[in-house]
Amino acid sequence: MSRSLHDQTLALAGVFQAAALVQQIAHRGSCDDAALETCLRSLFATDPASTLDVYGGDLHDIQEGLQALSTVLAQQSRSQDVEVLRYVLNLIHLESKLKRRSDMLDVIANRIDQARHTAAHFGYTHPNLVGNLASIYTDTISTFRLRIQVSGNPDILQRQENAEKVRALLLAGIRSAVLWRQSGGHRWQLIFSRRKVIQHARDLLR
């Protein structure tokens, strides 16, 4: 896997896209279906030719994440930006815990592999697959002491379909955090190389 700024920015945009969609669902009960599909499809990209291939091979598919990255990292002036950044930092922290748990990584890999048939048959945003991915998150990542507290409208979050989309997206966010680390990303980069990452994200949006 390439360890360039380009690859790190794309992978980090993947984390931001998942986090931004979680924030939207939690408050509005909906998000962009194409952006959701990109996140969930990334879970099944286990042998990509490039980092962009994880997200479908088209920059447009990761646009929501690039936009969120370039906005949220630059300012954090709105409450939704603060929420998105909190989710991103929590996902990166959880991934650092997960990488030490080979047993849990094996469970996640096996269950995602089993879900391929459902994805192929129904599509990546079908409730059957979303529920399947949500249960993987519940049975694995949710067992860590640190749990991501999702802020939003309680009535919206109590609906099963929304709760399952949130969990499936958090699992996809972890997958992008893995990719970010594999491409050379690390938490210090969010402090010391933030301007470079923001600028590259903006260049990719043009």
MILO-968525 format. One record per atom (N, C-alpha, C): x, y, z. Coordinates in pm, whole numbers, padded with zeros to 5 digits, always signed. Layout:
XYZ;...
//
This chain:
+00084-00119+00000;+00000+00000+00000;+00088+00125+00000;+00057+00219-00092;+00134+00343-00100;+00120+00425+00028;+00229+00493+00067;+00228+00571+00191;+00239+00721+00160;+00182+00764+00049;+00192+00904+00008;+00085+00989+00078;+00105+01121+00074;+00005+01215+00129;-00129+01195+00059;-00124+01167-00071;-00247+01145-00149;-00328+01028-00091;-00261+00917-00066;-00331+00799-00013;-00379+00823+00130;-00297+00891+00209;-00337+00920+00348;-00461+01011+00350;-00464+01108+00259;-00578+01200+00253;-00705+01128+00211;-00694+01040+00112;-00811+00963+00068;-00866+00874+00180;-00776+00805+00249;-00819+00716+00357;-00881+00795+00472;-00821+00909+00505;-00876+00994+00611;-01012+01049+00569;-01026+01081+00441;-01157+01125+00389;-01261+01014+00406;-01217+00890+00396;-01308+00777+00419;-01360+00775+00562;-01271+00804+00657;-01311+00812+00798;-01409+00928+00817;-01375+01042+00758;-01461+01161+00771;-01597+01140+00704;-01599+01069+00593;-01727+01045+00525;-01819+00961+00613;-01765+00855+00670;-01845+00771+00760;-01895+00853+00879;-01808+00934+00937;-01844+01015+01054;-01950+01120+01020;-01935+01184+00904;-02032+01286+00861;-02169+01225+00837;-02173+01106+00780;-02301+01039+00754;-02367+00995+00884;-02288+00951+00981;-02341+00918+01114;-02408+01042+01174;-02340+01155+01164;-02394+01280+01220;-02525+01318+01151;-02531+01301+01021;-02653+01336+00945;-02770+01245+00983;-02744+01116+00988;-02851+01021+01025;-02901+01050+01166;-02809+01076+01258;-02846+01097+01398;-02937+01219+01418;-02921+01318+01331;-03000+01441+01345;-03117+01449+01248;-03100+01392+01128;-03204+01407+01025;-03276+01277+00993;-03213+01165+01027;-03273+01036+00993;-03246+00993+00851;-03158+01065+00780;-03127+01030+00641;-02987+01079+00605;-02934+01023+00497;-02807+01070+00442;-02806+01034+00294;-02706+01080+00224;-02695+01052+00081;-02670+00902+00058;-02756+00839-00021;-02745+00694-00043;-02616+00654-00114;-02573+00736-00209;-02449+00704-00283;-02327+00710-00191;-02324+00811-00103;-02213+00823-00008;-02216+00708+00093;-02337+00669+00133;-02353+00554+00224;-02303+00426+00157;-02340+00407+00030;-02297+00286-00042;-02145+00280-00053;-02082+00395-00081;-01935+00400-00090;-01871+00350+00040;-01924+00398+00154;-01869+00357+00284;-01885+00208+00306;-02006+00157+00284;-02032+00016+00313;-01959-00076+00215;-01950-00032+00090;-01879-00112-00011;-01730-00123+00023;-01676-00019+00088;-01532-00020+00123;-01496-00137+00215;-01593-00184+00292;-01569-00297+00383;-01535-00426+00307;-01579-00433+00183;-01559-00555+00104;-01439-00544+00009;-01372-00427+00009;-01255-00407-00077;-01130-00455-00003;-01111-00586-00001;-01002-00645+00078;-00872-00662-00001;-00878-00646-00134;-00757-00660-00214;-00754-00551-00321;-00753-00423-00279;-00762-00313-00376;-00629-00289-00447;-00638-00242-00572;-00517-00209-00648;-00461-00074-00602;-00547+00011-00548;-00504+00142-00500;-00597+00185-00386;-00559+00292-00317;-00643+00343-00208;-00778+00390-00263;-00776+00459-00377;-00902+00508-00434;-00995+00394-00472;-00939+00279-00509;-01021+00163-00545;-01107+00115-00428;-01062+00140-00306;-01140+00102-00188;-01274+00175-00190;-01274+00296-00248;-01394+00379-00251;-01461+00382-00389;-01433+00281-00469;-01501+00269-00598;-01422+00321-00717;-01303+00376-00693;-01217+00418-00803;-01247+00556-00860;-01344+00627-00802;-01384+00759-00853;-01383+00860-00737;-01315+00972-00757;-01307+01074-00651;-01445+01125-00611;-01539+01122-00705;-01674+01170-00674;-01737+01090-00560;-01703+00960-00552;-01763+00873-00450;-01717+00907-00309;-01603+00974-00298;-01548+01009-00166;-01556+01161-00142;-01634+01229-00228;-01644+01375-00222;-01696+01425-00087;-01796+01357-00035;-01853+01400+00094;-01747+01396+00204;-01662+01296+00201;-01556+01284+00300;-01448+01390+00283;-01410+01417+00158;-01310+01521+00130;-01362+01657+00175;-01491+01681+00150;-01553+01808+00190;-01553+01822+00342;-01593+01714+00410;-01597+01717+00557;-01457+01736+00615;-01360+01664+00557;-01221+01675+00605;-01171+01819+00592;-01190+01878+00473;-01136+02012+00448;-01207+02119+00530;-01334+02096+00564;-01410+02193+00644;-01385+02176+00792;-01404+02052+00840;-01398+02025+00985;-01257+02044+01041;-01156+01993+00970;-01019+02008+01020;-00974+02153+01020;-01033+02233+00929;-00990+02372+00916;-01052+02464+01022;-01178+02435+01064;-01242+02534+01151;-01309+02480+01277;-01394+02380+01266;-01472+02329+01382;-01554+02439+01448;-01612+02525+01365;-01688+02638+01418;-01834+02603+01446;-01885+02498+01380;-02025+02460+01400;-02032+02336+01489;-02146+02321+01557;-02160+02208+01649;-02150+02075+01576;-02204+02070+01452;-02197+01943+01377;-02053+01908+01339;-01970+02013+01317;-01828+01988+01286;-01757+01926+01407;-01789+01977+01525;-01728+01924+01648;-01768+01778+01668;-01895+01748+01640;-01942+01608+01652;-01869+01518+01554;-01858+01561+01430;-01791+01480+01328;-01645+01455+01367;-01576+01559+01413;-01436+01543+01453;-01424+01447+01572;-01518+01455+01665;-01517+01362+01780;-01530+01218+01733;-01621+01195+01638;-01638+01058+01585;-01510+01011+01516;-01448+01099+01437;-01326+01064+01365;-01214+01025+01463;-01193+01108+01565;-01087+01080+01662;-01115+00952+01740;-01243+00927+01772;-01280+00803+01842;-01258+00681+01754;-01291+00693+01626;-01271+00581+01532;-01122+00548+01518;-01039+00652+01509;-00894+00631+01498;-00840+00566+01626;-00893+00609+01740;-00850+00551+01868;-00894+00405+01879;-01017+00376+01839;-01066+00238+01844;-00986+00147+01751;-00949+00200+01634;-00870+00119+01541;-00734+00084+01602;-00677+00177+01680;-00547+00148+01743;-00561+00038+01848;-00678+00027+01909;-00705-00083+02004;-00727-00214+01927;-00802-00203+01817;-00838-00322+01740;-00716-00390+01680;-00616-00313+01638;-00501-00373+01569;-00423-00469+01660;-00443-00454+01792;-00376-00545+01887;-00458-00671+01914;-00578-00678+01857;-00668-00791+01883;-00685-00876+01757;-00587-00963+01731;-00593-01045+01610;-00715-01136+01610;-00758-01180+01730;-00877-01266+01737;-01001-01192+01687;-01016-01066+01729;-01132-00987+01688;-01124-00951+01539;-01003-00922+01492;-00983-00892+01349;-01025-01012+01264;-00992-01133+01311;-01030-01255+01238;-01182-01271+01232;-01248-01244+01344;-01395-01254+01349;-01458-01156+01250;-01409-01031+01253;-01462-00929+01163;-01441-00969+01017;-01320-01013+00984;-01288-01053+00847;-01376-01168+00800;-01394-01269+00887;-01475-01385+00851;-01621-01348+00829;-01673-01262+00917;-01814-01227+00906;-01841-01133+00788;-01745-01048+00756;-01761-00965+00636;-01757-01053+00511;-01669-01153+00513;-01662-01246+00400;-01793-01321+00382;-01854-01361+00493;-01983-01430+00489;-02094-01338+00435;-02078-01208+00458;-02181-01111+00415;-02171-01077+00266;-02065-01124+00200;-02048-01092+00057;-02167-01140-00026;-02219-01256+00008;-02331-01312-00068;-02452-01219-00058;-02478-01170+00063;-02590-01078+00084;-02569-00951+00003;-02445-00897+00004;-02413-00776-00072;-02434-00798-00221;-02387-00913-00271;-02399-00944-00413;-02545-00962-00454;-02624-01018-00364;-02765-01050-00395;-02857-00929-00381;-02839-00853-00274;-02932-00745-00243;-02878-00605-00272;-02745-00587-00274;-02686-00454-00288;-02634-00405-00153;-02552-00300-00159;-02478-00257-00039;-02560-00177+00062;-02674-00122+00020;-02753-00041+00114;-02883-00111+00155;-02898-00236+00118;-03020-00311+00155;-03023-00333+00306;-03141-00320+00369;-03152-00338+00514;-03094-00471+00566;-03102-00577+00485;-03046-00707+00529;-02895-00696+00550;-02827-00631+00454;-02682-00618+00466;-02645-00518+00575;-02717-00406+00580;-02690-00305+00682;-02703-00365+00822;-02810-00444+00842;-02832-00510+00971;-02721-00609+01004;-02674-00679+00901;-02565-00776+00917;-02436-00706+00961;-02403-00596+00893;-02282-00520+00926;-02293-00456+01064;-02412-00408+01097;-02435-00348+01230;-02411-00451+01340;-02453-00575+01317;-02436-00679+01419;-02288-00715+01436;-02210-00705+01328;-02064-00728+01339;-02004-00623+01432;-02044-00497+01413;-01994-00389+01497;-02033-00412+01643;-02159-00446+01664;-02210-00469+01802;-02134-00580+01873;-02106-00688+01799;-02043-00806+01861;-01893-00792+01880;-01833-00692+01816;-01686-00679+01823;-01644-00542+01879;-01648-00440+01797;-01599-00307+01836;-01672-00253+01960;-01801-00282+01968;-01881-00229+02080;-01841-00288+02216;-01761-00394+02214;-01722-00456+02341;-01601-00386+02405;-01538-00292+02331;-01428-00215+02391;-01482-00120+02498;-01397-00086+02592;-01438+00004+02700;-01480+00140+02644;-01402+00192+02548;-01441+00316+02482;-01554+00288+02384;-01666+00354+02405;-01778+00340+02313;-01808+00477+02253;-01836+00478+02125;-01868+00605+02061;-02012+00644+02097;-02025+00756+02165;-02157+00808+02201;-02205+00897+02087;-02312+00854+02021;-02365+00930+01908;-02468+01030+01957;-02444+01157+01925;-02537+01264+01963;-02640+01284+01852;-02762+01317+01891;-02864+01342+01790;-03003+01341+01848;-03101+01323+01762;-03241+01318+01802;-03272+01177+01853;-03308+01162+01981;-03334+01029+02038;-03441+00951+01962;-03545+01021+01917;-03653+00953+01842;-03600+00892+01712;-03510+00965+01647;-03450+00916+01522;-03357+00798+01550;-03275+00812+01654;-03176+00708+01684;-03238+00580+01737;-03359+00590+01793;-03425+00470+01846;-03484+00383+01736;-03500+00437+01617;-03552+00357+01506;-03445+00257+01463;-03484+00133+01453;-03388+00026+01425;-03307+00051+01299;-03374+00093+01191;-03302+00111+01064;-03194+00218+01077;-03221+00324+01155;-03121+00430+01173;-03006+00384+01262;-03041+00313+01371;-02937+00262+01461;-02845+00165+01387;-02902+00083+01298;-02821-00013+01223;-02732+00056+01120;-02784+00161+01056;-02701+00237+00961;-02583+00302+01033;-02610+00357+01152;-02503+00422+01231;-02394+00320+01264;-02432+00203+01312;-02332+00101+01349;-02255+00052+01228;-02325+00031+01117;-02259-00014+00994;-02159+00091+00945;-02197+00218+00957;-02107+00327+00916;-01986+00337+01008;-02006+00315+01137;-01892+00317+01230;-01794+00205+01197;-01847+00089+01157;-01760-00022+01114;-01682+00019+00989;-01749+00087+00896;-01681+00135+00775;-01576+00241+00809;-01607+00323+00910;-01510+00424+00955;-01384+00360+01010;-01402+00249+01082;-01286+00174+01134;-01204+00118+01018;-01272+00069+00915;-01201+00013+00799;-01113+00121+00733;-01168+00243+00721;-01090+00352+00663;-00976+00394+00756;-00998+00385+00886;-00891+00417+00982;-00777+00316+00970;-00811+00189+00945;-00709+00086+00919;-00628+00125+00795;-00700+00163+00690;-00636+00201+00564;-00546+00324+00583;-00593+00419+00663;-00516+00541+00691;-00384+00505+00760;-00392+00418+00860;-00270+00375+00931;-00176+00299+00835;-00233+00211+00753;-00152+00133+00659;-00081+00222+00556;-00141+00337+00526;-00081+00428+00429;+00012+00531+00495;+00038+00510+00626;+00134+00595+00696;+00073+00705+00781;-00061+00707+00790;-00128+00808+00872;-00109+00780+01021;-00099+00887+01100;-00091+00871+01246;-00150+00996+01310;-00185+00984+01439;-00259+01092+01504;-00183+01225+01508;-00049+01219+01518;+00028+01343+01519;+00010+01421+01389;-00019+01348+01282;-00037+01412+01151;-00154+01512+01155;-00255+01481+01236;-00372+01568+01245;-00337+01701+01311;-00223+01704+01379;-00178+01828+01442;-00071+01896+01356;+00035+01821+01324;+00152+01882+01261;+00144+01892+01108;+00065+01803+01045;+00055+01807+00898;-00087+01843+00853;-00163+01903+00943;-00304+01930+00915;-00322+02018+00790;-00242+02124+00780;-00258+02216+00666;-00233+02146+00533;-00132+02059+00529;-00102+01985+00405;-00218+01895+00366;-00275+01827+00466;-00387+01735+00440;-00509+01813+00392;-00539+01924+00458;-00653+02008+00419;-00635+02059+00277;-00515+02107+00246;-00488+02162+00112;-00502+02054+00005;-00452+01934+00035;-00462+01826-00065;-00607+01786-00086;-00684+01782+00022;-00827+01750+00010;-00897+01854-00078;-00864+01982-00057;-00924+02089-00138;-00883+02078-00285;-00757+02040-00307;-00710+02021-00446;-00788+01909-00513;-00817+01803-00439;-00890+01688-00495;-01036+01721-00522;-01090+01818-00450;-01229+01859-00469;-01247+01947-00593;-01137+02006-00641;-01147+02097-00756;-01169+02021-00886;
//
